[in-house]
């Protein structure tokens, strides 16, 4: 099974409103310390500012941001509120 199919399956299984502002699912692709370029295509999150993370997550949610993983990321953030996004960015950039 390809990595993309596995990732989509994982996202579908783990995606719910109860997921809230947890970053546990994100770390599966972005790395425990935000050091990975997810799927070899994404920006390295640890190199982004808090504002850039917020902009990216809000943009993925609206569909106005992103490259090759845009659709996949939209599914991951669609149920997050603005408060959830801000909380996640704050926890990433402690």
PyMOL Python script that loads the backbone (N, CA, C, O; Angstrom):
from pymol import cmd

cmd.read_pdbstr("""\
ATOM      1  N   UNK A   1       0.860  -1.177   0.000  1.00  0.00           N
ATOM      2  CA  UNK A   1       0.000   0.000   0.000  1.00  0.00           C
ATOM      3  C   UNK A   1       0.901   1.234   0.000  1.00  0.00           C
ATOM      4  O   UNK A   1       1.855   1.313   0.774  1.00  0.00           O
ATOM      5  N   UNK A   2       0.602   2.170  -0.850  1.00  0.00           N
ATOM      6  CA  UNK A   2       1.445   3.359  -0.942  1.00  0.00           C
ATOM      7  C   UNK A   2       1.321   4.211   0.317  1.00  0.00           C
ATOM      8  O   UNK A   2       0.336   4.124   1.051  1.00  0.00           O
ATOM      9  N   UNK A   3       2.338   5.035   0.552  1.00  0.00           N
ATOM     10  CA  UNK A   3       2.325   5.911   1.725  1.00  0.00           C
ATOM     11  C   UNK A   3       1.153   6.887   1.689  1.00  0.00           C
ATOM     12  O   UNK A   3       0.572   7.192   2.730  1.00  0.00           O
ATOM     13  N   UNK A   4       0.806   7.372   0.521  1.00  0.00           N
ATOM     14  CA  UNK A   4      -0.307   8.319   0.427  1.00  0.00           C
ATOM     15  C   UNK A   4      -1.618   7.644   0.802  1.00  0.00           C
ATOM     16  O   UNK A   4      -2.424   8.226   1.527  1.00  0.00           O
ATOM     17  N   UNK A   5      -1.842   6.444   0.328  1.00  0.00           N
ATOM     18  CA  UNK A   5      -3.064   5.711   0.671  1.00  0.00           C
ATOM     19  C   UNK A   5      -3.108   5.435   2.167  1.00  0.00           C
ATOM     20  O   UNK A   5      -4.157   5.581   2.795  1.00  0.00           O
ATOM     21  N   UNK A   6      -1.975   5.035   2.743  1.00  0.00           N
ATOM     22  CA  UNK A   6      -1.916   4.788   4.196  1.00  0.00           C
ATOM     23  C   UNK A   6      -2.232   6.068   4.955  1.00  0.00           C
ATOM     24  O   UNK A   6      -2.974   6.048   5.936  1.00  0.00           O
ATOM     25  N   UNK A   7      -1.663   7.184   4.497  1.00  0.00           N
ATOM     26  CA  UNK A   7      -1.881   8.453   5.169  1.00  0.00           C
ATOM     27  C   UNK A   7      -3.346   8.871   5.104  1.00  0.00           C
ATOM     28  O   UNK A   7      -3.910   9.329   6.097  1.00  0.00           O
ATOM     29  N   UNK A   8      -3.952   8.714   3.952  1.00  0.00           N
ATOM     30  CA  UNK A   8      -5.370   9.062   3.799  1.00  0.00           C
ATOM     31  C   UNK A   8      -6.227   8.174   4.699  1.00  0.00           C
ATOM     32  O   UNK A   8      -7.145   8.659   5.362  1.00  0.00           O
ATOM     33  N   UNK A   9      -5.931   6.887   4.723  1.00  0.00           N
ATOM     34  CA  UNK A   9      -6.687   5.970   5.575  1.00  0.00           C
ATOM     35  C   UNK A   9      -6.534   6.352   7.039  1.00  0.00           C
ATOM     36  O   UNK A   9      -7.508   6.343   7.792  1.00  0.00           O
ATOM     37  N   UNK A  10      -5.312   6.687   7.445  1.00  0.00           N
ATOM     38  CA  UNK A  10      -5.077   7.102   8.824  1.00  0.00           C
ATOM     39  C   UNK A  10      -5.864   8.365   9.137  1.00  0.00           C
ATOM     40  O   UNK A  10      -6.470   8.479  10.202  1.00  0.00           O
ATOM     41  N   UNK A  11      -5.852   9.317   8.204  1.00  0.00           N
ATOM     42  CA  UNK A  11      -6.574  10.561   8.417  1.00  0.00           C
ATOM     43  C   UNK A  11      -8.062  10.350   8.554  1.00  0.00           C
ATOM     44  O   UNK A  11      -8.706  10.963   9.406  1.00  0.00           O
ATOM     45  N   UNK A  12      -8.613   9.490   7.726  1.00  0.00           N
ATOM     46  CA  UNK A  12     -10.048   9.206   7.794  1.00  0.00           C
ATOM     47  C   UNK A  12     -10.404   8.560   9.123  1.00  0.00           C
ATOM     48  O   UNK A  12     -11.408   8.913   9.740  1.00  0.00           O
ATOM     49  N   UNK A  13      -9.588   7.622   9.561  1.00  0.00           N
ATOM     50  CA  UNK A  13      -9.857   6.931  10.822  1.00  0.00           C
ATOM     51  C   UNK A  13      -9.711   7.839  12.037  1.00  0.00           C
ATOM     52  O   UNK A  13     -10.460   7.708  13.005  1.00  0.00           O
ATOM     53  N   UNK A  14      -8.757   8.752  11.990  1.00  0.00           N
ATOM     54  CA  UNK A  14      -8.460   9.565  13.165  1.00  0.00           C
ATOM     55  C   UNK A  14      -9.150  10.918  13.152  1.00  0.00           C
ATOM     56  O   UNK A  14      -9.148  11.627  14.158  1.00  0.00           O
ATOM     57  N   UNK A  15      -9.740  11.284  12.021  1.00  0.00           N
ATOM     58  CA  UNK A  15     -10.330  12.603  11.892  1.00  0.00           C
ATOM     59  C   UNK A  15     -11.723  12.626  12.519  1.00  0.00           C
ATOM     60  O   UNK A  15     -12.620  11.901  12.091  1.00  0.00           O
ATOM     61  N   UNK A  16     -11.886  13.457  13.523  1.00  0.00           N
ATOM     62  CA  UNK A  16     -13.205  13.642  14.128  1.00  0.00           C
ATOM     63  C   UNK A  16     -13.222  14.973  14.846  1.00  0.00           C
ATOM     64  O   UNK A  16     -12.174  15.575  15.075  1.00  0.00           O
ATOM     65  N   UNK A  17     -14.385  15.424  15.194  1.00  0.00           N
ATOM     66  CA  UNK A  17     -14.498  16.685  15.919  1.00  0.00           C
ATOM     67  C   UNK A  17     -13.815  16.596  17.273  1.00  0.00           C
ATOM     68  O   UNK A  17     -13.348  17.607  17.798  1.00  0.00           O
ATOM     69  N   UNK A  18     -13.750  15.403  17.841  1.00  0.00           N
ATOM     70  CA  UNK A  18     -13.123  15.208  19.142  1.00  0.00           C
ATOM     71  C   UNK A  18     -11.611  15.376  19.074  1.00  0.00           C
ATOM     72  O   UNK A  18     -10.956  15.535  20.104  1.00  0.00           O
ATOM     73  N   UNK A  19     -11.051  15.343  17.862  1.00  0.00           N
ATOM     74  CA  UNK A  19      -9.607  15.474  17.703  1.00  0.00           C
ATOM     75  C   UNK A  19      -9.123  16.786  18.288  1.00  0.00           C
ATOM     76  O   UNK A  19      -8.037  16.852  18.864  1.00  0.00           O
ATOM     77  N   UNK A  20      -9.928  17.833  18.142  1.00  0.00           N
ATOM     78  CA  UNK A  20      -9.609  19.116  18.738  1.00  0.00           C
ATOM     79  C   UNK A  20      -8.259  19.645  18.311  1.00  0.00           C
ATOM     80  O   UNK A  20      -7.889  19.543  17.141  1.00  0.00           O
ATOM     81  N   UNK A  21      -7.523  20.206  19.243  1.00  0.00           N
ATOM     82  CA  UNK A  21      -6.265  20.874  18.937  1.00  0.00           C
ATOM     83  C   UNK A  21      -5.050  19.999  19.223  1.00  0.00           C
ATOM     84  O   UNK A  21      -3.959  20.525  19.446  1.00  0.00           O
ATOM     85  N   UNK A  22      -5.204  18.718  19.222  1.00  0.00           N
ATOM     86  CA  UNK A  22      -4.086  17.816  19.441  1.00  0.00           C
ATOM     87  C   UNK A  22      -3.168  17.818  18.223  1.00  0.00           C
ATOM     88  O   UNK A  22      -3.628  17.916  17.085  1.00  0.00           O
ATOM     89  N   UNK A  23      -1.872  17.709  18.474  1.00  0.00           N
ATOM     90  CA  UNK A  23      -0.910  17.639  17.381  1.00  0.00           C
ATOM     91  C   UNK A  23      -0.391  16.218  17.168  1.00  0.00           C
ATOM     92  O   UNK A  23       0.508  16.004  16.355  1.00  0.00           O
ATOM     93  N   UNK A  24      -0.944  15.258  17.883  1.00  0.00           N
ATOM     94  CA  UNK A  24      -0.460  13.872  17.792  1.00  0.00           C
ATOM     95  C   UNK A  24      -0.531  13.321  16.370  1.00  0.00           C
ATOM     96  O   UNK A  24       0.419  12.692  15.904  1.00  0.00           O
ATOM     97  N   UNK A  25      -1.624  13.545  15.690  1.00  0.00           N
ATOM     98  CA  UNK A  25      -1.786  13.043  14.327  1.00  0.00           C
ATOM     99  C   UNK A  25      -0.790  13.730  13.396  1.00  0.00           C
ATOM    100  O   UNK A  25      -0.226  13.092  12.506  1.00  0.00           O
ATOM    101  N   UNK A  26      -0.579  15.012  13.597  1.00  0.00           N
ATOM    102  CA  UNK A  26       0.329  15.791  12.743  1.00  0.00           C
ATOM    103  C   UNK A  26       1.750  15.234  12.782  1.00  0.00           C
ATOM    104  O   UNK A  26       2.445  15.188  11.768  1.00  0.00           O
ATOM    105  N   UNK A  27       2.160  14.815  13.970  1.00  0.00           N
ATOM    106  CA  UNK A  27       3.531  14.344  14.155  1.00  0.00           C
ATOM    107  C   UNK A  27       3.822  13.053  13.398  1.00  0.00           C
ATOM    108  O   UNK A  27       4.985  12.706  13.190  1.00  0.00           O
ATOM    109  N   UNK A  28       2.793  12.350  12.992  1.00  0.00           N
ATOM    110  CA  UNK A  28       2.993  11.133  12.209  1.00  0.00           C
ATOM    111  C   UNK A  28       3.709  11.415  10.900  1.00  0.00           C
ATOM    112  O   UNK A  28       4.499  10.592  10.437  1.00  0.00           O
ATOM    113  N   UNK A  29       3.447  12.550  10.307  1.00  0.00           N
ATOM    114  CA  UNK A  29       4.092  12.928   9.035  1.00  0.00           C
ATOM    115  C   UNK A  29       5.118  14.040   9.196  1.00  0.00           C
ATOM    116  O   UNK A  29       6.117  14.071   8.478  1.00  0.00           O
ATOM    117  N   UNK A  30       4.880  14.952  10.130  1.00  0.00           N
ATOM    118  CA  UNK A  30       5.761  16.105  10.290  1.00  0.00           C
ATOM    119  C   UNK A  30       6.905  15.864  11.272  1.00  0.00           C
ATOM    120  O   UNK A  30       7.787  16.713  11.407  1.00  0.00           O
ATOM    121  N   UNK A  31       6.906  14.718  11.961  1.00  0.00           N
ATOM    122  CA  UNK A  31       7.978  14.374  12.896  1.00  0.00           C
ATOM    123  C   UNK A  31       7.678  14.811  14.316  1.00  0.00           C
ATOM    124  O   UNK A  31       6.958  15.784  14.539  1.00  0.00           O
ATOM    125  N   UNK A  32       8.230  14.092  15.267  1.00  0.00           N
ATOM    126  CA  UNK A  32       7.997  14.382  16.685  1.00  0.00           C
ATOM    127  C   UNK A  32       8.476  15.774  17.083  1.00  0.00           C
ATOM    128  O   UNK A  32       7.940  16.377  18.013  1.00  0.00           O
ATOM    129  N   UNK A  33       9.470  16.276  16.388  1.00  0.00           N
ATOM    130  CA  UNK A  33      10.016  17.607  16.665  1.00  0.00           C
ATOM    131  C   UNK A  33       9.788  18.564  15.499  1.00  0.00           C
ATOM    132  O   UNK A  33      10.479  19.575  15.367  1.00  0.00           O
ATOM    133  N   UNK A  34       8.800  18.229  14.646  1.00  0.00           N
ATOM    134  CA  UNK A  34       8.415  19.075  13.519  1.00  0.00           C
ATOM    135  C   UNK A  34       9.555  19.246  12.519  1.00  0.00           C
ATOM    136  O   UNK A  34       9.641  20.264  11.832  1.00  0.00           O
ATOM    137  N   UNK A  35      10.438  18.233  12.440  1.00  0.00           N
ATOM    138  CA  UNK A  35      11.655  18.318  11.643  1.00  0.00           C
ATOM    139  C   UNK A  35      11.532  17.743  10.234  1.00  0.00           C
ATOM    140  O   UNK A  35      12.463  17.880   9.440  1.00  0.00           O
ATOM    141  N   UNK A  36      10.430  17.116   9.908  1.00  0.00           N
ATOM    142  CA  UNK A  36      10.285  16.450   8.617  1.00  0.00           C
ATOM    143  C   UNK A  36       9.477  17.274   7.620  1.00  0.00           C
ATOM    144  O   UNK A  36       8.555  18.001   7.988  1.00  0.00           O
ATOM    145  N   UNK A  37       9.842  17.143   6.371  1.00  0.00           N
ATOM    146  CA  UNK A  37       9.021  17.659   5.277  1.00  0.00           C
ATOM    147  C   UNK A  37       8.018  16.549   4.985  1.00  0.00           C
ATOM    148  O   UNK A  37       8.348  15.578   4.304  1.00  0.00           O
ATOM    149  N   UNK A  38       6.807  16.683   5.489  1.00  0.00           N
ATOM    150  CA  UNK A  38       5.799  15.628   5.384  1.00  0.00           C
ATOM    151  C   UNK A  38       5.650  15.148   3.946  1.00  0.00           C
ATOM    152  O   UNK A  38       5.511  15.943   3.016  1.00  0.00           O
ATOM    153  N   UNK A  39       5.683  13.830   3.788  1.00  0.00           N
ATOM    154  CA  UNK A  39       5.548  13.189   2.488  1.00  0.00           C
ATOM    155  C   UNK A  39       6.598  13.698   1.495  1.00  0.00           C
ATOM    156  O   UNK A  39       6.441  13.540   0.285  1.00  0.00           O
ATOM    157  N   UNK A  40       7.660  14.304   2.012  1.00  0.00           N
ATOM    158  CA  UNK A  40       8.725  14.831   1.176  1.00  0.00           C
ATOM    159  C   UNK A  40       8.325  16.066   0.377  1.00  0.00           C
ATOM    160  O   UNK A  40       9.041  16.477  -0.536  1.00  0.00           O
ATOM    161  N   UNK A  41       7.173  16.663   0.722  1.00  0.00           N
ATOM    162  CA  UNK A  41       6.640  17.772  -0.076  1.00  0.00           C
ATOM    163  C   UNK A  41       6.323  19.019   0.734  1.00  0.00           C
ATOM    164  O   UNK A  41       6.243  20.112   0.173  1.00  0.00           O
ATOM    165  N   UNK A  42       6.144  18.880   2.020  1.00  0.00           N
ATOM    166  CA  UNK A  42       5.686  20.006   2.841  1.00  0.00           C
ATOM    167  C   UNK A  42       6.849  20.825   3.381  1.00  0.00           C
ATOM    168  O   UNK A  42       8.001  20.393   3.357  1.00  0.00           O
ATOM    169  N   UNK A  43       6.525  22.010   3.864  1.00  0.00           N
ATOM    170  CA  UNK A  43       7.516  22.824   4.569  1.00  0.00           C
ATOM    171  C   UNK A  43       7.852  22.138   5.887  1.00  0.00           C
ATOM    172  O   UNK A  43       7.033  21.394   6.427  1.00  0.00           O
ATOM    173  N   UNK A  44       9.041  22.381   6.402  1.00  0.00           N
ATOM    174  CA  UNK A  44       9.430  21.867   7.717  1.00  0.00           C
ATOM    175  C   UNK A  44       8.830  22.823   8.744  1.00  0.00           C
ATOM    176  O   UNK A  44       9.199  23.996   8.799  1.00  0.00           O
ATOM    177  N   UNK A  45       7.907  22.315   9.553  1.00  0.00           N
ATOM    178  CA  UNK A  45       7.133  23.155  10.465  1.00  0.00           C
ATOM    179  C   UNK A  45       8.026  23.855  11.486  1.00  0.00           C
ATOM    180  O   UNK A  45       7.754  24.999  11.851  1.00  0.00           O
ATOM    181  N   UNK A  46       9.083  23.196  11.955  1.00  0.00           N
ATOM    182  CA  UNK A  46       9.939  23.831  12.976  1.00  0.00           C
ATOM    183  C   UNK A  46      10.615  25.092  12.444  1.00  0.00           C
ATOM    184  O   UNK A  46      11.075  25.921  13.229  1.00  0.00           O
ATOM    185  N   UNK A  47      10.683  25.246  11.131  1.00  0.00           N
ATOM    186  CA  UNK A  47      11.288  26.432  10.526  1.00  0.00           C
ATOM    187  C   UNK A  47      10.279  27.546  10.282  1.00  0.00           C
ATOM    188  O   UNK A  47      10.641  28.619   9.799  1.00  0.00           O
ATOM    189  N   UNK A  48       9.016  27.298  10.613  1.00  0.00           N
ATOM    190  CA  UNK A  48       7.959  28.283  10.402  1.00  0.00           C
ATOM    191  C   UNK A  48       7.699  29.054  11.691  1.00  0.00           C
ATOM    192  O   UNK A  48       7.885  28.520  12.784  1.00  0.00           O
ATOM    193  N   UNK A  49       7.273  30.297  11.564  1.00  0.00           N
ATOM    194  CA  UNK A  49       6.879  31.084  12.739  1.00  0.00           C
ATOM    195  C   UNK A  49       5.465  30.675  13.155  1.00  0.00           C
ATOM    196  O   UNK A  49       4.759  29.994  12.411  1.00  0.00           O
ATOM    197  N   UNK A  50       5.069  31.099  14.347  1.00  0.00           N
ATOM    198  CA  UNK A  50       3.709  30.837  14.816  1.00  0.00           C
ATOM    199  C   UNK A  50       2.699  31.443  13.838  1.00  0.00           C
ATOM    200  O   UNK A  50       1.699  30.805  13.506  1.00  0.00           O
ATOM    201  N   UNK A  51       2.954  32.662  13.378  1.00  0.00           N
ATOM    202  CA  UNK A  51       2.040  33.323  12.437  1.00  0.00           C
ATOM    203  C   UNK A  51       1.949  32.548  11.124  1.00  0.00           C
ATOM    204  O   UNK A  51       0.866  32.428  10.551  1.00  0.00           O
ATOM    205  N   UNK A  52       3.073  32.024  10.643  1.00  0.00           N
ATOM    206  CA  UNK A  52       3.067  31.242   9.399  1.00  0.00           C
ATOM    207  C   UNK A  52       2.278  29.952   9.572  1.00  0.00           C
ATOM    208  O   UNK A  52       1.568  29.536   8.656  1.00  0.00           O
ATOM    209  N   UNK A  53       2.391  29.318  10.727  1.00  0.00           N
ATOM    210  CA  UNK A  53       1.637  28.087  10.993  1.00  0.00           C
ATOM    211  C   UNK A  53       0.141  28.390  11.000  1.00  0.00           C
ATOM    212  O   UNK A  53      -0.651  27.661  10.403  1.00  0.00           O
ATOM    213  N   UNK A  54      -0.234  29.461  11.675  1.00  0.00           N
ATOM    214  CA  UNK A  54      -1.648  29.852  11.732  1.00  0.00           C
ATOM    215  C   UNK A  54      -2.172  30.154  10.325  1.00  0.00           C
ATOM    216  O   UNK A  54      -3.255  29.703   9.952  1.00  0.00           O
ATOM    217  N   UNK A  55      -1.407  30.910   9.558  1.00  0.00           N
ATOM    218  CA  UNK A  55      -1.811  31.240   8.183  1.00  0.00           C
ATOM    219  C   UNK A  55      -1.982  29.972   7.349  1.00  0.00           C
ATOM    220  O   UNK A  55      -2.953  29.838   6.604  1.00  0.00           O
ATOM    221  N   UNK A  56      -1.030  29.043   7.479  1.00  0.00           N
ATOM    222  CA  UNK A  56      -1.096  27.799   6.709  1.00  0.00           C
ATOM    223  C   UNK A  56      -2.324  26.980   7.096  1.00  0.00           C
ATOM    224  O   UNK A  56      -3.066  26.528   6.224  1.00  0.00           O
ATOM    225  N   UNK A  57      -2.543  26.786   8.387  1.00  0.00           N
ATOM    226  CA  UNK A  57      -3.676  25.959   8.831  1.00  0.00           C
ATOM    227  C   UNK A  57      -5.015  26.592   8.455  1.00  0.00           C
ATOM    228  O   UNK A  57      -5.928  25.894   8.016  1.00  0.00           O
ATOM    229  N   UNK A  58      -5.135  27.901   8.625  1.00  0.00           N
ATOM    230  CA  UNK A  58      -6.373  28.583   8.217  1.00  0.00           C
ATOM    231  C   UNK A  58      -6.557  28.475   6.704  1.00  0.00           C
ATOM    232  O   UNK A  58      -7.671  28.273   6.219  1.00  0.00           O
ATOM    233  N   UNK A  59      -5.467  28.609   5.970  1.00  0.00           N
ATOM    234  CA  UNK A  59      -5.535  28.504   4.520  1.00  0.00           C
ATOM    235  C   UNK A  59      -5.897  27.111   4.045  1.00  0.00           C
ATOM    236  O   UNK A  59      -6.673  26.956   3.102  1.00  0.00           O
ATOM    237  N   UNK A  60      -5.335  26.088   4.697  1.00  0.00           N
ATOM    238  CA  UNK A  60      -5.722  24.714   4.346  1.00  0.00           C
ATOM    239  C   UNK A  60      -7.212  24.525   4.589  1.00  0.00           C
ATOM    240  O   UNK A  60      -7.905  23.897   3.788  1.00  0.00           O
ATOM    241  N   UNK A  61      -7.702  25.072   5.701  1.00  0.00           N
ATOM    242  CA  UNK A  61      -9.119  24.925   6.045  1.00  0.00           C
ATOM    243  C   UNK A  61     -10.025  25.542   4.982  1.00  0.00           C
ATOM    244  O   UNK A  61     -11.058  24.967   4.642  1.00  0.00           O
ATOM    245  N   UNK A  62      -9.648  26.702   4.458  1.00  0.00           N
ATOM    246  CA  UNK A  62     -10.472  27.381   3.457  1.00  0.00           C
ATOM    247  C   UNK A  62     -10.148  26.946   2.031  1.00  0.00           C
ATOM    248  O   UNK A  62     -10.888  27.254   1.097  1.00  0.00           O
ATOM    249  N   UNK A  63      -9.041  26.230   1.871  1.00  0.00           N
ATOM    250  CA  UNK A  63      -8.631  25.795   0.544  1.00  0.00           C
ATOM    251  C   UNK A  63      -7.814  26.839  -0.207  1.00  0.00           C
ATOM    252  O   UNK A  63      -7.550  26.685  -1.400  1.00  0.00           O
ATOM    253  N   UNK A  64      -7.412  27.908   0.494  1.00  0.00           N
ATOM    254  CA  UNK A  64      -6.680  29.002  -0.145  1.00  0.00           C
ATOM    255  C   UNK A  64      -5.166  28.886  -0.008  1.00  0.00           C
ATOM    256  O   UNK A  64      -4.441  29.783  -0.438  1.00  0.00           O
ATOM    257  N   UNK A  65      -4.683  27.808   0.577  1.00  0.00           N
ATOM    258  CA  UNK A  65      -3.245  27.658   0.838  1.00  0.00           C
ATOM    259  C   UNK A  65      -2.822  26.240   0.503  1.00  0.00           C
ATOM    260  O   UNK A  65      -3.595  25.293   0.650  1.00  0.00           O
ATOM    261  N   UNK A  66      -1.599  26.110   0.056  1.00  0.00           N
ATOM    262  CA  UNK A  66      -1.015  24.782  -0.074  1.00  0.00           C
ATOM    263  C   UNK A  66      -0.646  24.394  -1.480  1.00  0.00           C
ATOM    264  O   UNK A  66      -1.087  24.981  -2.469  1.00  0.00           O
ATOM    265  N   UNK A  67       0.182  23.379  -1.520  1.00  0.00           N
ATOM    266  CA  UNK A  67       0.656  22.839  -2.782  1.00  0.00           C
ATOM    267  C   UNK A  67       0.103  21.446  -3.001  1.00  0.00           C
ATOM    268  O   UNK A  67      -1.111  21.245  -2.962  1.00  0.00           O
ATOM    269  N   UNK A  68       0.987  20.477  -3.232  1.00  0.00           N
ATOM    270  CA  UNK A  68       0.557  19.120  -3.576  1.00  0.00           C
ATOM    271  C   UNK A  68      -0.293  18.427  -2.502  1.00  0.00           C
ATOM    272  O   UNK A  68      -1.080  17.537  -2.825  1.00  0.00           O
ATOM    273  N   UNK A  69      -0.148  18.817  -1.247  1.00  0.00           N
ATOM    274  CA  UNK A  69      -0.879  18.150  -0.167  1.00  0.00           C
ATOM    275  C   UNK A  69      -2.103  18.940   0.286  1.00  0.00           C
ATOM    276  O   UNK A  69      -2.696  18.635   1.320  1.00  0.00           O
ATOM    277  N   UNK A  70      -2.475  19.944  -0.480  1.00  0.00           N
ATOM    278  CA  UNK A  70      -3.564  20.845  -0.119  1.00  0.00           C
ATOM    279  C   UNK A  70      -4.862  20.112   0.239  1.00  0.00           C
ATOM    280  O   UNK A  70      -5.451  20.377   1.287  1.00  0.00           O
ATOM    281  N   UNK A  71      -5.299  19.217  -0.602  1.00  0.00           N
ATOM    282  CA  UNK A  71      -6.550  18.494  -0.358  1.00  0.00           C
ATOM    283  C   UNK A  71      -6.468  17.593   0.855  1.00  0.00           C
ATOM    284  O   UNK A  71      -7.419  17.490   1.630  1.00  0.00           O
ATOM    285  N   UNK A  72      -5.344  16.950   1.015  1.00  0.00           N
ATOM    286  CA  UNK A  72      -5.143  16.062   2.156  1.00  0.00           C
ATOM    287  C   UNK A  72      -5.144  16.846   3.460  1.00  0.00           C
ATOM    288  O   UNK A  72      -5.738  16.421   4.452  1.00  0.00           O
ATOM    289  N   UNK A  73      -4.477  17.989   3.449  1.00  0.00           N
ATOM    290  CA  UNK A  73      -4.429  18.805   4.662  1.00  0.00           C
ATOM    291  C   UNK A  73      -5.782  19.428   4.984  1.00  0.00           C
ATOM    292  O   UNK A  73      -6.123  19.591   6.156  1.00  0.00           O
ATOM    293  N   UNK A  74      -6.542  19.773   3.977  1.00  0.00           N
ATOM    294  CA  UNK A  74      -7.869  20.347   4.236  1.00  0.00           C
ATOM    295  C   UNK A  74      -8.704  19.373   5.059  1.00  0.00           C
ATOM    296  O   UNK A  74      -9.404  19.776   5.987  1.00  0.00           O
ATOM    297  N   UNK A  75      -8.627  18.099   4.716  1.00  0.00           N
ATOM    298  CA  UNK A  75      -9.381  17.087   5.465  1.00  0.00           C
ATOM    299  C   UNK A  75      -8.907  16.988   6.910  1.00  0.00           C
ATOM    300  O   UNK A  75      -9.691  16.643   7.795  1.00  0.00           O
ATOM    301  N   UNK A  76      -7.642  17.285   7.158  1.00  0.00           N
ATOM    302  CA  UNK A  76      -7.101  17.191   8.511  1.00  0.00           C
ATOM    303  C   UNK A  76      -7.520  18.363   9.397  1.00  0.00           C
ATOM    304  O   UNK A  76      -7.615  18.208  10.615  1.00  0.00           O
ATOM    305  N   UNK A  77      -7.770  19.524   8.811  1.00  0.00           N
ATOM    306  CA  UNK A  77      -8.049  20.725   9.616  1.00  0.00           C
ATOM    307  C   UNK A  77      -9.487  21.219   9.516  1.00  0.00           C
ATOM    308  O   UNK A  77      -9.848  22.180  10.197  1.00  0.00           O
ATOM    309  N   UNK A  78     -10.303  20.602   8.703  1.00  0.00           N
ATOM    310  CA  UNK A  78     -11.644  21.119   8.418  1.00  0.00           C
ATOM    311  C   UNK A  78     -12.490  21.343   9.678  1.00  0.00           C
ATOM    312  O   UNK A  78     -13.277  22.288   9.721  1.00  0.00           O
ATOM    313  N   UNK A  79     -12.347  20.511  10.681  1.00  0.00           N
ATOM    314  CA  UNK A  79     -13.168  20.649  11.891  1.00  0.00           C
ATOM    315  C   UNK A  79     -12.523  21.479  12.985  1.00  0.00           C
ATOM    316  O   UNK A  79     -13.081  21.600  14.076  1.00  0.00           O
ATOM    317  N   UNK A  80     -11.360  22.052  12.716  1.00  0.00           N
ATOM    318  CA  UNK A  80     -10.700  22.880  13.720  1.00  0.00           C
ATOM    319  C   UNK A  80     -11.280  24.284  13.717  1.00  0.00           C
ATOM    320  O   UNK A  80     -11.539  24.858  12.660  1.00  0.00           O
ATOM    321  N   UNK A  81     -11.480  24.826  14.898  1.00  0.00           N
ATOM    322  CA  UNK A  81     -11.907  26.214  15.022  1.00  0.00           C
ATOM    323  C   UNK A  81     -10.677  27.113  14.945  1.00  0.00           C
ATOM    324  O   UNK A  81      -9.546  26.628  14.984  1.00  0.00           O
ATOM    325  N   UNK A  82     -10.898  28.410  14.838  1.00  0.00           N
ATOM    326  CA  UNK A  82      -9.779  29.353  14.858  1.00  0.00           C
ATOM    327  C   UNK A  82      -9.032  29.216  16.185  1.00  0.00           C
ATOM    328  O   UNK A  82      -7.802  29.269  16.213  1.00  0.00           O
ATOM    329  N   UNK A  83      -9.766  29.042  17.280  1.00  0.00           N
ATOM    330  CA  UNK A  83      -9.127  28.867  18.592  1.00  0.00           C
ATOM    331  C   UNK A  83      -8.273  27.597  18.618  1.00  0.00           C
ATOM    332  O   UNK A  83      -7.176  27.604  19.175  1.00  0.00           O
ATOM    333  N   UNK A  84      -8.769  26.507  18.018  1.00  0.00           N
ATOM    334  CA  UNK A  84      -7.995  25.264  17.940  1.00  0.00           C
ATOM    335  C   UNK A  84      -6.691  25.492  17.168  1.00  0.00           C
ATOM    336  O   UNK A  84      -5.626  25.037  17.583  1.00  0.00           O
ATOM    337  N   UNK A  85      -6.790  26.197  16.051  1.00  0.00           N
ATOM    338  CA  UNK A  85      -5.615  26.459  15.212  1.00  0.00           C
ATOM    339  C   UNK A  85      -4.602  27.289  15.978  1.00  0.00           C
ATOM    340  O   UNK A  85      -3.407  26.998  15.941  1.00  0.00           O
ATOM    341  N   UNK A  86      -5.062  28.309  16.665  1.00  0.00           N
ATOM    342  CA  UNK A  86      -4.150  29.155  17.435  1.00  0.00           C
ATOM    343  C   UNK A  86      -3.514  28.377  18.586  1.00  0.00           C
ATOM    344  O   UNK A  86      -2.340  28.574  18.900  1.00  0.00           O
ATOM    345  N   UNK A  87      -4.286  27.500  19.208  1.00  0.00           N
ATOM    346  CA  UNK A  87      -3.744  26.666  20.292  1.00  0.00           C
ATOM    347  C   UNK A  87      -2.686  25.710  19.772  1.00  0.00           C
ATOM    348  O   UNK A  87      -1.654  25.510  20.413  1.00  0.00           O
ATOM    349  N   UNK A  88      -2.937  25.119  18.612  1.00  0.00           N
ATOM    350  CA  UNK A  88      -1.962  24.215  18.010  1.00  0.00           C
ATOM    351  C   UNK A  88      -0.672  24.944  17.676  1.00  0.00           C
ATOM    352  O   UNK A  88       0.416  24.451  17.976  1.00  0.00           O
ATOM    353  N   UNK A  89      -0.781  26.109  17.058  1.00  0.00           N
ATOM    354  CA  UNK A  89       0.408  26.883  16.693  1.00  0.00           C
ATOM    355  C   UNK A  89       1.207  27.264  17.938  1.00  0.00           C
ATOM    356  O   UNK A  89       2.437  27.225  17.931  1.00  0.00           O
ATOM    357  N   UNK A  90       0.502  27.629  19.002  1.00  0.00           N
ATOM    358  CA  UNK A  90       1.184  27.982  20.252  1.00  0.00           C
ATOM    359  C   UNK A  90       1.896  26.779  20.858  1.00  0.00           C
ATOM    360  O   UNK A  90       2.985  26.916  21.415  1.00  0.00           O
ATOM    361  N   UNK A  91       1.285  25.599  20.752  1.00  0.00           N
ATOM    362  CA  UNK A  91       1.928  24.408  21.321  1.00  0.00           C
ATOM    363  C   UNK A  91       3.134  23.972  20.487  1.00  0.00           C
ATOM    364  O   UNK A  91       4.088  23.414  21.030  1.00  0.00           O
ATOM    365  N   UNK A  92       3.103  24.218  19.186  1.00  0.00           N
ATOM    366  CA  UNK A  92       4.223  23.867  18.307  1.00  0.00           C
ATOM    367  C   UNK A  92       5.394  24.824  18.551  1.00  0.00           C
ATOM    368  O   UNK A  92       6.547  24.395  18.587  1.00  0.00           O
ATOM    369  N   UNK A  93       5.107  26.100  18.716  1.00  0.00           N
ATOM    370  CA  UNK A  93       6.147  27.123  18.858  1.00  0.00           C
ATOM    371  C   UNK A  93       6.261  27.580  20.315  1.00  0.00           C
ATOM    372  O   UNK A  93       6.254  28.780  20.589  1.00  0.00           O
ATOM    373  N   UNK A  94       6.364  26.646  21.236  1.00  0.00           N
ATOM    374  CA  UNK A  94       6.455  26.958  22.680  1.00  0.00           C
ATOM    375  C   UNK A  94       7.630  27.844  22.976  1.00  0.00           C
ATOM    376  O   UNK A  94       7.857  28.204  24.131  1.00  0.00           O
TER     377      UNK A  94
END
""", "prot")
cmd.dss("prot")
cmd.show_as("cartoon", "prot")
cmd.util.cbc("prot")
cmd.orient("prot")
